[in-house]
Amino acid sequence: WETCWFKVELSIPPAWAGREVHFIWESDGEGMVWQDAQPVQGLTKEGEKTSYILTSSLEEQEPHSLTLYVELACNSLFGAGKGTMIAPPDPDRRFTLSKAELVVFNRDVYELLVDLEILLDMAQLLGEENQRSFQALYAANQMVNVCDITDPSTFPAARDLAAAIFSQRNGESQHTIHAMGHCHIDSAWLWPYEETIRKCARSWVTVVRLMEGNPDLTFVCSQLRLTSVLWQAQQFEWVRSWYPGLYAQIQDFVVKGQFIPVGGTWVEMDGNLPSGESMVRQFLQGQRFFQEQFGCICSEFWLPDTFGYSAQLPQLMRGCGIRRFLTQKLSWNLVNAFPHHTFFWEGIDGSRVLTHFPPGDSYGMHGRVEEVLKTVKNNKDKGRVNHSALLFGFGDGGGGPTQKMLDRMKRMSDTDGLPRVQISTPDRLFSVLEKESSQLCTWVGELFLELHNGTYTTQAQIKKGNRECERILHDVEVLSTLALARGGAFQYPASQLQRLWRLLLLNQFHDVLPGSCIQLVVEDALQYYAEIRRAGAGLQEEAVRSLCGDLLQPKAGSTKGTLVLNTLPWERTEVISETGPDGTETLALVTVPSMGYAVAREPLLPAQPVVVRKQEDGSVAMENGVIAVRLDMMGRLTSLRLVDSERESVPDGCYANQFALFDDVPLYWDAWDVMDYHLETRKAVTTLLKPLEITLAGGLRGSARFSLQLGESSTLSQEIVLDATCPYLRFLTQVEWKEAHKFLKVEFPTQVRSTNATYEIQFGHLQRPTHWNTSWDWARFEVWAHKWLDLSEHGFGLALLNDCKYGASAQGNVLSLSL
């Protein structure tokens, strides 16, 4: 990630008058040309950008001598992986400058080559049954015969032969492709956040240069890959701060309608794991930024590259002024081919959005004949609609469209035998799709990606940080709002909260929160979570002091009490723990109203205290009048029942709270994937380090602790806690994880029979099957959930709750949480 600067002094020979002159630069590191203290051109060999046009026709009055600076980064378009792209970065990798030249560019030869490329692709790809393939072949052959490479005067005649083919028009029924330039830039992935800032500048300054020479070019800069004019607010903010001159040029092209803000969110977030409130804030911060900077909000949501899409997204989109959606990631499905490319997507409340998947199944096309033919052939909604998108340009690591891509598509704009290709915008595409939508199908529920199921669990600290920080910001806002409503001098911390929310939203990018990023990014993310925790704690304390300051001041003669706050919207009666100055822990049973607070002075007495008994066989029984449990020496539940009903939850001969290790060796995407065959490698964890021992003997709280050996060198310790009046059992689990290519889960077999389990999602829940009747069912062998999953039958059920996990499954009668 180091940077080298080169000072380049150029002297153009006078003999090159009237010629097109380029500065050629080839390196395996990404580069940027600076002139007059401004970035003017991105350079990347992998993105087919190795030249900077100094002049299109050298004039006598133009300066023949000039000085450039080249900023060269020691990383390629896709980071600096050792051996393979997704390997960890190689700290010893060296980068080479292989070419730096001043050259004359022969545009006539270039145009001839592009003509020949299109004709030969038509001849090869249209097929022998299509007469146009033979017409293209014979035209190309005749061009070769006419053209004498030593005599440029023969070039126009050769080009006329190609033009005759390209000028033969299509009929009215031909499919129309809406081509949009796009450059997906992952905000962090195989490179850290800071490198993304430079990637944005390299890519977008290149697009600006292209727009200057191609006034019809439209560009969508999503954060990910390609589309005609899409980007996310965070990356705009980076460029605005670090490259103000470039940002001003971008604003000009936004006004001209070439740089079109689309997307609507702060970053292209993960589509599954952020909470409902986080998703709302993604749209709020993104739409607010676009409104302030460009005077409009986005009507299209573009999320091409995340790992599945929550069934709650249609409702959230509609609530944020968005009624159109584009992605293509479901083309990556490993098992089932998704049946549509253009359809209505319906969420859990009935909200619908018009949805389009580019039929070429890519957001990084290059404008080739093969791609436009695939776009038509692959379209699963032929007959229903006659328009589709093609997103062209290098992406993921940036790069964007090239002049050659544009020149290819100009030749295919309306050529008989090929679909029409027009440079377009998202609004034009969706507007015509809306007019054609009467016959479209509707897909109800989640858009589940049958791949990358491991991202629900990878990097446990990131998952924990996200959930904790979402809770912290919720609590700060509740308490600050109450303090403001109470009156007084309290100032609502709007700017501080926006800064913290934006840090959290940044970490919800679709390669950070899922854990599919390099260690440098993980370290940055954990630092951001630490900052949110630190600053959030301070804001919370300020709000509490303003809200309850008088209660925090002891009054003469008053009984000492404890201030207890409840930021959830229902009254709670729970056991709380307070640590005294001497380190001793004091328990109390308290009741606190909804969204309120109370001072606990005289602790409540439970109707029935917790009773904990150790049995002769070493097992432990706990009961609190609501539930009764029995634990064996390894901490496994052999019995869990409701006292009133005597209904047993654990089947005979089974163990709940059973830890299990699985082999985790996916086909390729190591941090992303867990394959279905991992289920065949299950090994129950049975190596006991410390048997179950009672740690609290009852009263307000009973608990017992044990430790296990995991695999070769990892350990697990768990305290199982039952509180007075509490209808659930708590498992406080700590794991020292040192395994490689292993997957740890905890299982809870239940005495419940249901064909569906229920999972919490953003602001709601959905059901998924517990059986594998169809390929669509078994492809969901590992799914995601938020704070709970539930298996219920009429009159009885069991729920498994968590405070920092997302991966889960329910197969048959077994609930499983991925740790």
N, C-alpha and C positions, 0 to 999 in steps of 0.2 A: 504493500500500500504506500510505499515511498513515492516521491515525485522528483523527476529530473527536469530541469529547464534547459532548453537549447536556444541560443541566439543564432538566427539564420539571416545572413546578409546575402541578398540576391542582386544580381546584375543581369538584366535581360539584353541580349545582343540586339543592336539596331537592325540587323538583317532579318529579325523576326517580325518586322512591321506587318500589320494586317493579319497576323496569325493569332490563334487561341493558345494562351500560355498557361500551363499548370505547374504548381509546385507539388511534386510527388513525395510522399512520406509513407514508408512501410515499416511497421514495427509490430511485435506481438503484444505490446502494451497499448492501452487506450491513450489517445492524445487529443490535444486541443490547440488550434492555431490562434494566437493573439496578434492583433495589429492595432496600433495606436491605443493601447491599454484596454482594448475590448476583445472579448472572444468572438471569433468570426467563422470558425469551422471545426467540427468534431472530426476526429480521425480514428478509424478502427478497421483493421484489416479484415476481421471476422464480419464486420458489418458492411463490407465492400465500399468503404469510404477511405481512399488512400490519396486523394488529391484535393488541392485547394485551387480554385480557378482565380488566377491573378488578373486576367483580362480575356474577354471573349474575342477581341480583335485589337491588337496592339496599335495604339495611335501615337503619332510622333510627340504630341503634347503630354502624353501620360508619363509618369515617372518610370524610368527604366531601372532605377536602383531603389531598393526598399529593404526594410528590416522587419522580420517577423520573429516572434517567440513561440516556441512549441513547448507546451506543458505535457510531459510524458509520464503516465502513471504506471507503476510496476504491478499491474494487474490487467488481465484480459477482459473481454466482454463478459465472460462468465467466471470472474474471480481469479483464483490462483491455485486451484485444486491440484493435489499431488497425484498424478497418474490419471485420474478420471475427474469429470466435471464436478461431481458431488462429493469428492473426497475432501478431507480437511485441507486448508491452505498450506502450501509448502513454503516455510519461512526462508528456505535457501534457494528458491527458484529465481533464476536470472532471466532478464528480458533483454531483447536485442533490437537495436535499430539496424535494419537490413538495407534500407534504401532512402536516400535523400537527394532528389534530382530536380532540375529545372528542365521542363520538356515542352515541346510543341504538341498539341493535341490535334489529331486529324479527325475532325467531326464527320467528314464524308465517309470515311472508312467505318467509323462507329455506327452511323446510320445504316449502312449496307449490312453490317453484321447483325444488327437488330432485326432488319427486314428478313434476312435469311433465317435467323433463329425462329421467328414466328412461322414462316412458311414451312420449314422443316418439321416443326412441332405439329402443325396442322396435318402435314403429310403422314406423319408417324402415328398420331393419336386419333384422328377422325375415323380411321379404319378403312379397309378395302371396299366395304359396301357403300362408302360415301364418296360420290364423285368429286367433292371438294378436296378430298385428300390428294387425288390425282392431279387436280388443277393446281394445287399448291406445289406439289412435287415437280411438275413440269415447269412451272414458273420459276422455281428455284434453280432447276437445271439450266433453263434458258439464261437466267441471270449470270450463272457461272460462265456460260459460253460467251455472253456479251462483254463481260467485265474483264478488262486487262489491268491487273494490279499495278503495272508499271505506267499506265496511262490514265490519270484521274479524269480525263475528258470522257471516258467510257462509263463512269459511275452513274451519271444522271439517267442514261438509258436503262441501266440495270435497275435502278430504283423505280423507274417508271413501270417496269414489269411487275414489281411487288405492289406498287400503288394500284395497279389495275385490279389485283385480287382484293386488296383491302377496301377498295371503293365499291365493290359489289355488295349491295345492302341486303339486310334480313327482311323477312316478312313481318307483319304486324304482331303475330302470335309469339314471336321469339321471347325467351326469358330475358329479363333485364337484371343485370348485376350492379349493385350500388357499391362502388369501390371507394374506400376511405383509407387515407394514410393513417398509420397508427404506430405508436412506439410504446410498448409496455415496458415500464421500468419498475422492477420490484424495489420497494422502499428499503428493504434489507433482505438479503438472502445469502448468496455466496460472497457477499461483501458487506461491510458495516454501513450504518446509516450515513456516516460522513461521506463515504465514497458515492452514495446515491446522489448527493447534491451535485457532484461533478458530472455524474452520468446524465442528470437532467440537463445541465448546461450544454454538454457535448451534443446531446441528441437534439435539443430544441433549437440551438443556434444553427444546426445543419438544416433543420426543417425551415427555419426562417430564410436561409439562403435559397432553398428550393422554391419557396413561395415567391421570392423576388423574381425568379425566372419562369415560374409556372403559376400565373394568377388564378388558374382554375383549381389548383390543388387545395383540398381540404384535409385537415389533420385532426384526428382525435387522439389526444394523449391521455389514455387511461394510464393508470399507474402500472399496468401490467404489460400488455403487449400491444396489439395493433388495432387501430380503428381510426376513423378519419378525423375526429376532433375531440378526443376525450382525455380528461386528466382529472387528478384528484387534488383537493385543496392543499394538502400538506406540501406536495411537491411545488405547487405554485408559490407557496409561502417561502420555501427554501430559495427558489430562484429570485423572488422579489427581494429577499434580504441579502443574498450573496452576489447576485448579478443584476443590479438595477438597470443597467443599460440594455441588456438582453430582455429583461422583463418589459421595459417600455416598448421595445419592438414587437413583443408578443401581443401586448395590449392593442397596438395598432392593427395587427392582423385579426384580432378578435373583432374589432370594429368592422373590418372588411368582410367578416363572415368566413374567413379561411381557418382560423384557429377557433374551434368551437368548444366551449366548456361543456362537458358532459360528465356524468358520473354521480354527482350529488352528495358524496360522502367525503369525510376528512381524509381517509385512506381507503384503499380497496381491502376491506377487512375480511377476516375469516367469516364465512357465511353460516357457521354453526354455533361456535362457542361463546361469542360475546352475549351478554345479557340483553334482555329487551330494552332496558334503559340505555345501555351502551350503544345499541344499534340506532335508537332514536337520536342520541347525541352525535353519532357519526353523520347522520343526515342533517341534523341541526347545524353543526359546525361547518359542514361542507356547503350546504345551501346558503348559509349566512355569508360565508366567504365569497361565493360566486355572486351573490346579490350585491355585496359591498364593492367588489372589484370590477364586476362586469355588468352590473345592472340587471341581472336576470337570474332566475333559478333554473336548475336542470329539470327537464321533463323526462329524461331517459336515465335509467340506472344501468351502469356498465360494470359488470363484475366477471370478467372472462376467466379468471384463473384460480378461483378459490375451490375448496374441496367439498362442495356440497352446499345446498341452499335450504335454509330453514323454511318450514311451512308457514311461518309467521311473516315472512318478508313481504308478500303482497299487501297485507294490511298496513305494514309500516311504510311501504312505498307510497301507497295511496294517501296515507295521512300526511306525507311530506311533499305532496304535490307531484308525485311521479306516477305515471301510468304505463310506462314502457320499460322493458327489461331486455338486456342482451348479455348472453354468456355463450360459452361453447364447451365448458369443461366436462359436461356429461358425455361428450364424445370419447372421453378417456375410460368410460366404464369397462371393467374387465370381464363382465359376465353378460349383461343384457344390453343390446343396442336400444338407446332411447328412441321411441317411435315417432318423434316429431322434430321439426326444425322451426316451425312457426305455429304458435298455439296460444291459447289463453291459459294462464296459470292462476289457479284459485287457492287462496290461503284458508286457514282454519276458520275464519269468520265469514267466508264467502266473497271477500274482496278479490277482484280479478285484475291482472295486468297483461297486456299484450306482450308476448315473449318471442324472441327470435334467437335461434342458434345459427350462425353462419354455416351453411351446408358444407362448405369446404373443410369444416371441423378444424379450423386453425384461426389464430389471431395474428399470424405472422407470415402471410403469403408474400410472394415475390412478383405477382402479376404475370405468371406464365400461362401458356395455353392449357397445360395439364390441369392447373388449378381452376381455371374458369369452367372447363369441361366437368371436373369433379363437382363443382358447386351446383351444376344443373343435374347431373346424373345422380348425385347423392341425396338430393333434396327429397325428404320423405313427405312433403306436402304439395307435390305436383298436382295441378288441377285445382287446388284450393287457393293458392296464391302464385303469382308469376313474377315475383321480385324477391331478391335476397341480397345479403351483404357479403362483401369480400374485404377483409381487413389486411392491408399490405404494409410491410415494413419489418425490419429486424426488431426483436423485442426480448423481454425478460431482463436482459442486461442493457437495454437501450439500443440505440442505433437508428431506428426509424426507417422511413422510405428512402429510396434512391432515385436518381434521375432515370436509370435504366428501367426500373419498375414502371415509372410513368410513361416512358416511351413505348414499352411493350403494350400497355393498355390503350394508348392512343391509337395504335394500329388495330386494336380489337374493338373500337368503340361501336362500330356497326358493320361488321364483316360477315357476309353470308357464310353459314356453317358454324359460326361461333355465337354464343350468347352475346347480347348487347352489354357493353361495359361502359358505365358512365361514372365519372367522378361525382360523388354525391355527399350528402350529409345524413346524420342520423334522423333528423326531422323529416327530410324528404323520403327516406326509406320507410319509416314508421307511418307516415301519413298515407302513403300508398298501400301499405299493408292493412291499415285501418279500413280503407275503402274496400279492400278485398276480403275482409275478415268474416263475412257472413257464414262461410262453410268451415271455419276453423274448429278444431277439436279443443277440449278443455282438459287439462291435467290438474287433478285435485291433490293437495298435500305436498309433502316435501319433495325436492329434487335431490335425491340421495345419490351421491357419487360412489360407485362400486369400486373404489380404490382409495388408497391413502387413509385407511381406517386407523392406522397407528397414530395419526396426528391428533387424535382425541386424548392421547396419553403421553406422547413424547415430551421430554423436558418438564418434569413434574413441578419444578420450582416456578416456571413461567405460568403454568396452569394455576398454581396456588396464588401467585402474585396477582394474577388477573382477578380471580374471585375475591380475594381480600381487598384489593383496591376498589373494585366495584362497590363492595359493602362500605368501605370507609367513605367514599364520596357520597354515597346515599345518606349515610348517617350525618355527615357534615352539612349537607343541604337541608335535611329535616330539622336539625337542631338550629341551624342558622336562620331558617325560615320562621321557626317558632320564636327565636330571640328577636327577630325583626318585628314580628307581629305583636310582641309584648310591648314594643315601644322603647323609648329611651335613646341612648346615644349609639346603639349598635349599628355598625355599617356592614351591610351584606357583602361578603368577600367575593364579588362577582369575577373580578379579574384574576384573583388567585385560583378560584375554582376552574375558570376557563383554562388556565395554564396547566393545572393538574389533569383536567379531563383530556386535554390534547395530548399529554404524555401517555395517558392510558390508551387513548384511541390510536395513537401511533403504534403502540405495542400490540394492538389487535390486527395489525397488518397480516395478510394471509400466509406469510412465511415465518412470522415471529411467534404469534400466539400458538400456532400449530406445532412449533418446535422444529420446523424444517429449515433451519438456518445454521450458519457456522457459529463456533463458540464465541467469537468476537461479538456477534449480534446478541447472543444470550447474555453476555456480560453487560452490554449496554442496557438491555431490557431489564435486567435485575436491578441495575442502578436506578433506572426510572421508577421501578416499583418502590425501591427504598425511599426515593425522594417523595413519592406520593404518600407513603406511610408517615414519613417525618412531618411533612408540611400539613398533611391531613390531621394528624394528631394535634398540632398546634392550633389549627382552625377550629377543631372540635372543642378544645379546651376554652378558646375565646368565646365560642357560642354558649357553652355551658355556664361560664362565669357570668355572661350577660343575662342568660335566661334564669339562672338559679343562684345568682350571686348572694342574695340575702340568706338563702338556705345554707350556703357554704360557710357563713360566719356564725360560729357558735354563740349562743345567747346565754346569759347568766341564768343558772337554774334549770336550763333545758337538758333533757336527756340526749346523750350523744346518739347520733343517727348516721345512717349511710344513705347518700343520695344515689338512687337507682333510676336510670333512664331506659325507656323503651322506644325504639325508633321503628317498630313494626306496627301495622294497623290493626292490632287486636290486643285485648287485655291478656297479660301473661302472668301466671303464677309459677315461679321457678325457684330452685335452690341456687343461691349465688355464693361465691367464695370471695373473701376479703383477706388479703395478707397484711398482717400487722407489722409494726416497726421491727419487732424481734424475729420476723420471718414465719411466725405461726399463722396457720390458716384458720379462719373462722367461717362457718357456714351459716346461712340464714335462708328461710323460706319467705319470699316476698311476693306481693301482687302489685303490678304496675299497670296503669291504664294505657289504652291505645295511644300511640304517638304522644306519650307524656312522661311524667316522672313522679316519683314518690320518695319520701324519706322513711327508711326502715328503722324504726326505733325499737319496737317490741316485735321480735320475730314471730311469724305465724307458726302454729303447731300443726303438723300434718295429721290428717284423720287416721292414718296408719303409718308408722315409721318403716323404714327399710330394714328388712331382716336378712342377715347374711349368715349362712351356716356351711361349715365344711363337713363333708361326708366322709365316711370311713374309707371309701375307695379313692380319696383325694379330690373328688369333684366338689364343686361349690354351688350351692343353691342361693338364689336371691329372690326376694319378693317385696313388693311395696303396696299391695292391695289392688293394684291395677294390672300388672303383669307379673308373672313368675317365670324364672329362667333357671336352667341347670347347665353348668359348664364343666367339661372334663378337664383333665390336667393340662391339656394343650390349648385351653381357651376356646375350644369348640362348643357350640351350643348343641346339646342333645335334647333340650326341651325349651320351648318358648310358647307360653300360653296366656290368654286373657283369663284373669282370675274369675270374673263373673260368668263367662261362658264355658270355661273348662275346655275350650277349643284349642287343640294342639297345633302348632304351626310347623314343627319340624317332623318330617316323615320318620317312621321307625327305621332304625339302622343307618340313618343319615346324620351328617354333621353340618351345621351352619357355622358361619365364620371360619370356613375351611380355606386356608391359603393354598394356592396351587401355582406351580411354575410351568411355563411352556417355552419351547424353543421358538426363537423369533429370527428366522432367516428368510427374509422376503426375496423375491426374484431379482429386484434391482433397487428400488427406492427405500433405502435402509431406514432413514428417520421417518419416512412417510407411511410405510406399509406394514401391515401384519396380514399374512395370507390365511385363507381358511384352513390349510393343512396344519397350521400351528396347533389346532385343537386336538390333533391326533397324538401330540407329544406331551399331554398333561401328566404332571407328576405332583401328587399331593405333598405338601410340606409337612413332614412328621418328625423332623429332628429337633428335639426339645433341648434348649439350653438351660432355662429356668422354669420349673413347673409352676402351675397356677398357685398363687398365694394371695390370701386376703390382705388388702392394704387399708381398707376402711370397713369397719365391722357393722355399720348400719346406723340407724337414726335418720338423719336427713339425707345421708348418702352412703351407699355401699359400693365397694370397688374391689377388684382383684387384678393382679398383674402377672404376665408370663413373658417368656422370650423364646424365639425360635431361630434356628439356623436356616438361611436361605441359600441354596446352591453351594458354590465353592467357598465364598468368603463374605457373604452378606448376612446381616442380622436384622431381626424384627422384634420389637418389644411393643406390647399393647396393654393398656389398662382398660378394663371393661367397667363401666360406671352405670349404676342405677340410682336415680334420685327419687326422693319422696314425691308422690302424686304424679310422677312422670309416666306417660304412656309409651315411652320408647327406651331402648338400651343404647348407651353411647360407647363407641369404640375409639379410644385415643391411641393412634398408631404412629410409631416412629420406625423408619426403615433406614438402615445404613446400606446403601445400594452400591455394589461393586461388581455386578455381573455384566457380561457382554452378550448380546444376542439372546437375552432371556426376557420373558414377559411374566410379570407377577399379577395375579388376580386374587380376589377373595369371593367365595361362593356361598350362597344361602339357598339350599334346597328348601322348598316350601310344600306344605300340604294344601296346595291350592291348585285348582285346575281351571285354566282359561286359555282360549286360543289367541288372546292378545294381551300384551303388557302395555302399560301406560307410562309415558316418559314426559318429564317436564321439559318444555322448550320456552322460548321468549314469550312472556305474557300469556302462557297457555300450556297445553299439553297435546300429545298425539299418541295414537296407538300403533304398535307394530306387532306382527305375528310372533308367536312363540314356537311356531312349527316351520318346517322347510318344505312345504308342499310344492312350491314352484321355484324356479331359478331366481325370481325376484325376491323370494323369501330368504333363501339360503345365502344370497349375495349380501344380506344384512346380518351376517354372523357376528359382527362387531359394530355397534352403533353408538351414537352420542346422546347424552342427556345432560340436563343441568343439575339441579339440586336433589332430584329424587326420581326413582322409578318404582312402579307399583304393579303387583300382580294380585288381582282380585277376582273373586267369584261372587255370586249373590250372597250378601250378608256377611262376607268375611274377606279379608285381604291382608297383604303384608307389603310394606313400603321400605325401601332401602334409601336412606338419605346420605348426603356427603357435603363437605364444605370446601372441596378443592379438586374434585375429579370430574371427568367428562365421559370417558370411555365406559361402556356398559354393554350388557347383553341379557336376554331372557330366553333361554332355550328350554322348552318343556316347562318344568316346574322349578327351574333353578335360576335365581337372580344372581348376576355376577357383576362385580365392579372392578374395572381395570385400574391397577395402582401404579 
